[in-house]
Amino acid sequence: MGIVGAILVARWSYSLLTSTGAVLLDHQAPATLREQLQTAVEADGDSRVTDLHVWSIGPDIYSAQIAIVAHQPLSPDQYKALLPTSIGLVHIAIEVNTCVDSGQACA
């Protein structure tokens, strides 16, 4: 019975490590999720995402850090309102910068 118990505990431990490994190692969110965020922010045609980091912090729970540049930027709260609520973002940090070169697109 001891050997059977050891095998069960080993299987459970392996399952636990594989399911939590991405969270513990700050694994990047899927590319489709990052693309959804970028598309939502850049929908106005003026704003550009210059830096985007999205981490998995739990099962289907994500944290995001987004840097944005625009000629006429919105407030961070307005950008947060543009993000889809269905994707499980629980912590969002947004940095907003104004593009000073009025003749060209900022990136």
Backbone torsions as a table, in degrees:
resi	resn	phi	psi	omega
1	MET	NA	-32.4	178.6
2	GLY	-62.5	-39.8	179.4
3	ILE	-67.4	-42.5	178.4
4	VAL	-62.2	-43.7	177.7
5	GLY	-61.8	-41.0	178.8
6	ALA	-63.6	-40.4	178.7
7	ILE	-65.0	-42.7	178.6
8	LEU	-62.8	-42.9	179.0
9	VAL	-66.3	-39.6	178.6
10	ALA	-63.7	-43.3	178.6
11	ARG	-64.1	-43.1	179.2
12	TRP	-63.2	-42.4	179.7
13	SER	-62.6	-43.6	179.1
14	TYR	-63.5	-43.9	178.6
15	SER	-61.5	-42.2	178.7
16	LEU	-64.1	-42.9	179.2
17	LEU	-64.5	-41.1	-179.5
18	THR	-70.3	-33.8	-178.7
19	SER	-78.7	-25.8	-178.3
20	THR	-105.4	-7.1	-177.0
21	GLY	-58.3	-42.1	-179.2
22	ALA	-64.0	-38.3	179.9
23	VAL	-70.0	-44.9	-177.6
24	LEU	-65.9	-28.4	-178.6
25	LEU	-98.4	12.3	-179.4
26	ASP	52.0	51.4	-179.5
27	HIS	-65.5	140.2	177.7
28	GLN	-64.8	148.1	176.1
29	ALA	-68.9	162.4	178.9
30	PRO	-58.4	150.8	-178.6
31	ALA	-60.2	-35.6	179.8
32	THR	-63.5	-36.5	178.3
33	LEU	-67.6	-43.7	178.7
34	ARG	-63.9	-37.9	178.1
35	GLU	-66.0	-38.2	177.1
36	GLN	-61.0	-43.3	179.5
37	LEU	-64.3	-45.9	-179.3
38	GLN	-63.2	-43.3	179.6
39	THR	-62.5	-40.8	-179.8
40	ALA	-64.3	-41.2	-178.7
41	VAL	-71.9	-38.8	-175.3
42	GLU	-87.4	8.5	-176.1
43	ALA	-65.0	-25.4	-178.4
44	ASP	-76.7	-11.4	178.1
45	GLY	86.8	-14.8	-179.6
46	ASP	-103.1	-36.7	-175.6
47	SER	-81.0	141.9	176.8
48	ARG	-130.2	133.8	175.0
49	VAL	-82.2	120.0	-179.5
50	THR	-101.3	-19.7	178.8
51	ASP	-153.3	128.8	-176.8
52	LEU	-139.4	122.4	175.6
53	HIS	-128.7	126.6	178.0
54	VAL	-130.7	119.6	-177.3
55	TRP	-112.2	147.6	172.2
56	SER	-83.0	122.3	179.2
57	ILE	-116.6	6.7	178.0
58	GLY	176.8	176.8	178.4
59	PRO	-63.8	113.1	-178.3
60	ASP	57.6	31.5	175.9
61	ILE	-126.5	130.3	-173.3
62	TYR	-130.8	155.6	173.1
63	SER	-119.7	142.1	-176.9
64	ALA	-132.7	144.1	171.7
65	GLN	-126.5	120.6	-172.9
66	ILE	-128.0	128.5	173.3
67	ALA	-108.0	130.5	-174.8
68	ILE	-128.3	141.9	173.1
69	VAL	-127.4	139.9	-179.1
70	ALA	-156.1	155.5	175.4
71	HIS	-69.2	-41.3	177.7
72	GLN	-126.7	78.6	-173.5
73	PRO	-69.8	150.6	172.8
74	LEU	-85.5	173.2	175.4
75	SER	-77.6	159.0	177.1
76	PRO	-55.5	-37.9	178.6
77	ASP	-65.0	-35.7	178.0
78	GLN	-67.9	-38.6	176.4
79	TYR	-66.6	-39.1	177.3
80	LYS	-60.4	-37.8	179.6
81	ALA	-66.0	-24.6	179.0
82	LEU	-75.9	-21.1	-175.1
83	LEU	-75.3	139.7	179.0
84	PRO	-61.6	133.5	-179.1
85	THR	-81.5	-15.1	-174.6
86	SER	-82.5	-1.5	-173.8
87	ILE	-98.1	2.1	172.7
88	GLY	82.5	32.0	175.9
89	LEU	-81.4	124.7	179.7
90	VAL	-115.0	-17.6	177.7
91	HIS	-141.0	118.7	-176.3
92	ILE	-128.1	126.4	173.8
93	ALA	-115.4	123.5	-177.7
94	ILE	-121.0	127.3	175.2
95	GLU	-108.1	124.5	-177.4
96	VAL	-114.6	129.0	178.9
97	ASN	-124.6	146.6	178.0
98	THR	-93.9	132.1	175.6
99	CYS	-81.0	122.8	-176.9
100	VAL	-93.5	-12.9	179.0
101	ASP	-88.8	98.6	-172.7
102	SER	-75.1	-15.2	-176.3
103	GLY	-90.4	-12.2	-176.4
104	GLN	-133.1	163.1	175.7
105	ALA	-74.4	139.6	178.4
106	CYS	-92.0	145.6	177.8
107	ALA	-145.8	NA	NA
